Amino acid sequence: MSEIDADEAEIARIISQLPEFSWLATADFNKIHHEIQKKISQVLKEYYLENTQGKKPTWTAKFTSAGITPEDGKTMIACARRLGIEIS
């Protein structure tokens, strides 16, 4: 893969604010795509459950402390869904 989709770029831009994913800001396209499919999709699923089913707010707290707003979270979920990733 030589370039990433706009939705993948948006997810990487937002989530790279977290220390765990800060390396995405300079990662190559293949690594970004792989990380979204394997790890970030799981993070977004957990974040979604925290905000819809009252699960313990682990990722919500991490997002907030990194400056990722609820609107950013919704944006990442929408991008992931457009990429065909099942969130709910």
C-alpha positions in Angstrom: 0.0 0.0 0.0 1.6 3.3 -1.1 -0.9 5.7 0.5 -3.5 5.8 3.2 -7.2 6.6 2.9 -8.3 10.0 4.3 -10.2 8.2 7.1 -7.0 6.4 8.1 -5.1 9.7 8.1 -7.7 11.3 10.3 -7.7 8.5 12.8 -3.9 8.5 12.9 -3.8 12.3 13.3 -6.1 12.2 16.3 -5.0 9.1 18.1 -1.3 10.0 17.7 -2.0 12.5 20.6 -1.9 9.5 22.9 1.6 8.5 24.1 0.9 4.8 23.1 0.4 5.9 19.5 2.6 9.0 19.2 4.9 7.1 16.8 2.1 7.1 14.2 2.8 10.7 13.3 5.9 9.6 11.5 5.0 6.0 10.6 4.9 4.7 7.0 1.5 4.0 5.4 1.7 0.2 5.8 2.3 0.5 9.6 -0.5 3.0 10.0 -2.9 0.8 8.1 -1.9 -2.3 10.1 -2.1 -0.5 13.5 -5.6 0.8 12.7 -6.8 -2.7 11.7 -5.3 -4.5 14.6 -4.9 -2.3 17.7 -6.7 1.0 17.2 -9.9 -0.7 16.1 -10.0 -2.5 19.4 -9.3 0.8 21.3 -12.2 2.4 19.5 -14.5 -0.5 20.3 -13.6 -0.3 24.0 -14.0 3.5 23.9 -17.5 3.1 22.2 -18.6 0.7 24.9 -17.4 3.0 27.7 -19.5 5.8 26.3 -22.6 3.8 25.4 -22.8 1.0 27.9 -21.2 2.6 31.0 -18.1 0.4 31.0 -15.2 1.6 33.2 -13.8 4.7 31.4 -10.2 3.6 30.7 -9.8 4.9 27.2 -12.2 7.8 27.7 -9.9 9.0 30.6 -6.8 8.5 28.5 -8.3 10.4 25.5 -9.3 13.3 27.8 -5.9 13.5 29.4 -4.3 13.6 25.9 -6.6 16.4 24.8 -8.7 14.2 22.6 -12.3 15.5 22.8 -15.5 13.5 22.6 -16.0 15.0 19.2 -12.6 13.6 18.2 -13.7 10.2 19.5 -16.9 10.3 17.4 -14.9 11.4 14.4 -12.5 8.4 14.8 -15.4 6.0 15.2 -17.1 7.4 12.1 -13.9 7.1 10.1 -13.4 3.5 11.3 -16.9 2.6 10.3 -16.4 4.0 6.8 -13.3 1.8 6.6 -15.5 -1.2 7.3 -14.4 -1.7 10.9 -17.2 -3.0 13.2 -17.2 -0.8 16.3 -20.5 -1.7 18.1 
